[in-house]
Amino acid sequence: MDHKKTPYFTALKEYAEKDINPLDVPGHKRGRIKNDLTDALGDSVFLYDVNAPKGLDNLSRPQSVIKEAQNLMADAFNADKAYFLLNGTTQGIITMILTVVRAHEKIILPRNTHKSIISGLILSGAIPIFLPTIIDEELGISNGFTIDNLIKTIDENPDAKAVFVINTTYFGACTDLKSVVDIAHDNNMLVLVDEAHGSHLSFNDKLPIGAMEAGADMSSASFHKTLGSLTQTSVLLAKGNRVDYNRIRVVINILQSTSPSSIMLASLDVARKQMYFNGKKELDAVIELSEYAKEKINKIPGIKLIDKNYFKAKGTFDYDQTKLLISIADLGKPGYWFYNVLRDRFDIQLELAETYVILAILAIGTIKKDIDRLVDALAILSSELYDGNKKLPFPKFRYHFPTMQVRPRVAFHAPKKFVSINDAIGEISGESIMIYPPGIPIVIPGEIIDINVVDMINFYFENGFSILTEQEDDTVKVVDQENWSKEYDEDDL
Ligand SMILES: Cc1ncc(COP(=O)(O)O)c(C=O)c1O
């Protein structure tokens, strides 16, 4: 295939350069309306913002330039099919779940999933079978799952339809994907992969293996997170004969706007070309930068870069070193404090903070100066804070997930009431509650709120983390069990 081509972008550029009389939408009419955004960005952004004029294909049923661009994308990932998504991997994950599992069917998945998986479970009505993950109490994060646990879970649930894997977790941990694929396929299960943080893996073999290469059936890759396309753009990849391609298209069209952004689509097309030709080289440079960062950071008193060896020693199969996970606990302040200070005092924007760690993401746009600025700032903070014996105390909660009582869909449809968080112990949660990022729910609809959940939420509240609940006060939404009548019966949903 000719990867020098950018079929969609080229057609869009030609269209933008023509003197077209715009009697279609959008209403800014090729940027004729001047406003604050045209002043800031220039006219061309609006000129390139078209809906679905003749010659630019239709994302709902691609037949020309979008189809060609998607075929090139599939080839770049060694997939059979690629679908451009404009609502991120959130859309890709929901699509994978709705394509593969129906109500009352089982899907095996780790519990440290992103909230979009919970949305997929609510929409599909599937039964989640949660796999225990490797929990690192010292860092306060959960990682991948072990193959032994997968085998045990499959033995107990031979009727499950699919296994869902996160490649990589937000913090860079990878499960042994090839073994997962072999075991799942031997048991007639599909493998669905969340590659929100792993789209770059397929472009450099020094990094952990990508989903398509490992033989997975479907993967949703957030091109926007690490590969230079515009925010919100992801690709859904699919491969092999276990996948129902017709259903994928139907589901995508349920979830996708009929007015996709042409600029976002074009950004995927050109980013694919760039990665195809330069990806390996550019990612080699990122890997070198991560080595450089490790060497510098580990020289700062009280600060440590958590590297591949650390993860492997704790049972994780592989690790993506383009993530800089930095332990700051020995400086006696929690991660969110560093997150704020680095931004407010040093103009450094991190990806996220947890209690004991902060996370920086390196990608093809990262330069050495970015690392130097981070290192310099951390060195200053270390010189101000480190005295050799501060240690952040462990909170009283444990990093364990609660027990599920009913399917997320059943809890979603059940009548609800609001109770204060401290009165919620023993109730069935009616909502997902999480700190964002990373957006991994502390509790999801259908799980029992236990003392650990309450302690955790209170801890995050007290420490200034931003907690995502459906209300703005300190109440939580729980199932109103007294008014839970037959019309919400588990079997009917
Ligand atoms: C693990 C994980 N999965 C899925 C998503 C959703 O991806 P997107 O933001 O592309 O919708 C995220 C987003 O942060 C994530 O962290």
The ligand as a Tripos MOL2 file, in Angstrom:
@<TRIPOS>MOLECULE
LIG
   16    16     1     0     0
SMALL
NO_CHARGES

@<TRIPOS>ATOM
      1 C1         -7.2670    3.1690   30.4750 C.3       1 LIG1
      2 C2         -8.1240    4.0810   29.6410 C.ar      1 LIG1
      3 N1         -9.0070    3.5430   28.7850 N.ar      1 LIG1
      4 C3         -9.7980    4.3100   28.0100 C.ar      1 LIG1
      5 C4         -9.7290    5.6770   28.0450 C.ar      1 LIG1
      6 C5        -10.6250    6.4910   27.1600 C.3       1 LIG1
      7 O1         -9.8940    6.9940   26.0940 O.3       1 LIG1
      8 P1        -10.2920    8.3450   25.3350 P.3       1 LIG1
      9 O2         -9.8980    9.4750   26.2210 O.co2     1 LIG1
     10 O3         -9.5170    8.2610   24.0600 O.co2     1 LIG1
     11 O4        -11.7670    8.3010   25.1200 O.co2     1 LIG1
     12 C6         -8.8080    6.2910   28.9170 C.ar      1 LIG1
     13 C7         -8.6930    7.7460   28.9860 C.2       1 LIG1
     14 O5         -7.9730    8.3210   29.7280 O.2       1 LIG1
     15 C8         -7.9960    5.4600   29.7440 C.ar      1 LIG1
     16 O6         -7.1380    5.9940   30.6240 O.3       1 LIG1
@<TRIPOS>BOND
     1     1     2 1
     2     2     3 ar
     3     2    15 ar
     4     3     4 ar
     5     4     5 ar
     6     5     6 1
     7     5    12 ar
     8     6     7 1
     9     7     8 1
    10     8     9 2
    11     8    10 1
    12     8    11 1
    13    12    13 1
    14    12    15 ar
    15    13    14 2
    16    15    16 1
@<TRIPOS>SUBSTRUCTURE
     1 LIG1         1 GROUP 0 **** ****
